[in-house]
């Protein structure tokens, strides 16, 4: 069994990394960015001494998701395409909620004597 696992990894390395180094490198970068967001969140939470999700977490999520989405399109994997497409929409929505201007309540202006 151990030999078959080693053979699987050898085959995967030959097929995906050696034969297509650009896309393999891009996928690794995407995975590092995507996984690095948790390290960022952990460091910020430790610094603040409470659980906190910094805005950079959502930007890293979006960047990693877009990179991995492009890789999943390249390898024609519909499961990954669907997953990273949905993730991308969620991360964009979270960033929109962070940056959209807050609606200010408009108080009617009262003229003198109108109280």
N, C-alpha and C positions, 0 to 999 in steps of 0.2 A: 504493500500500500504506500509506504514511504517513497518507493521508487517511482510510482505513478504520479505522486504529487510533484516530485522533482522534475519529471518529464513534462508535466503540465506547465510548470513555470518556465522551463527551458523553451518549450514551444511558444508560450505566450511572449516571452522576451524576443524570440526570433521573429515572430509574426508581427508584433505590434511595435517594438522598440527599434530593432535593427532595420526592418524593412520600411518603417515610416517614422523616422526620428523626429521630424518636425511636429507631427501631431501628438506623438508620445510625450515630447517635451512640453507642448502646450497643455496637454491633459495633466501632467504633473504640476505645472505652474498653477493651473486652475484649482487643483486639489489642495495645494499649499495655501493659496489665497483663501479658499473656502474653509479649510480647516483652521487657518490662522485666526479667523474671526473669533473662535472660541477662546484662544489664548489671549487675544486682546481683551475680550470681555472679562476673563478671569483676572487679568492684571489690573484692569480698571476697577473691578469690584474689590479686589484686595486693597488697592490704594484708597478707595472711598470707604472701606470697611462696611459695605452693604452691597447687595446685588444691584448691578447697574448695567444697562445696555447702552453703550455709547453710539452716537450716530455713525461713527466709522465702522461699527459692526455691520450696519445695513449696507454701507458702500462696499465693504469687503464681500458681503453676501451676494450683492448684485454682480460685482466683478467676477467672482468665482463661478457663480451660476451661469453667467453669459459665456465665460470661457468653456465651461463643461457642457453647456448647451451646444456650442459650436462643435465641440468634439463629438458629442452624441449624434449630431447631424452627419458629421463626417463618417462615423462608423455605422450609420444607419440603424441606430438602436432606438426603437419607438418608446420603450419604457423610460429610458433616460431622457429622451426628448420631452416626453410629457411631464416628467417630474421637474426637470430644470425650467421648462416653460412656465409651469405653475409657480415655482419658486420665484422666478424673475418678476412675475406680476405682483406677487405678495411683497417682495422687497421694494419694488417701485411704489406700491401703495403706501408702505410704511414711510418711505422717504417723502412722499407727497404729504402725508399727514404731519410729518415733522416740520416741513418747510412751508406749508400753505399758510397764508396770512390768517390770523385769527379774526373772526368777524367781531367787530366792535359794536356793542349795543349803542344805538343812537338815541340819545335822550332828546326829546323835543325841546326846542328853545322856547322859553316862556318870555313873553313880552312883559314890560312893566305893568303891574296891576292885574296880571292873569295868574293868580295863585289860588 
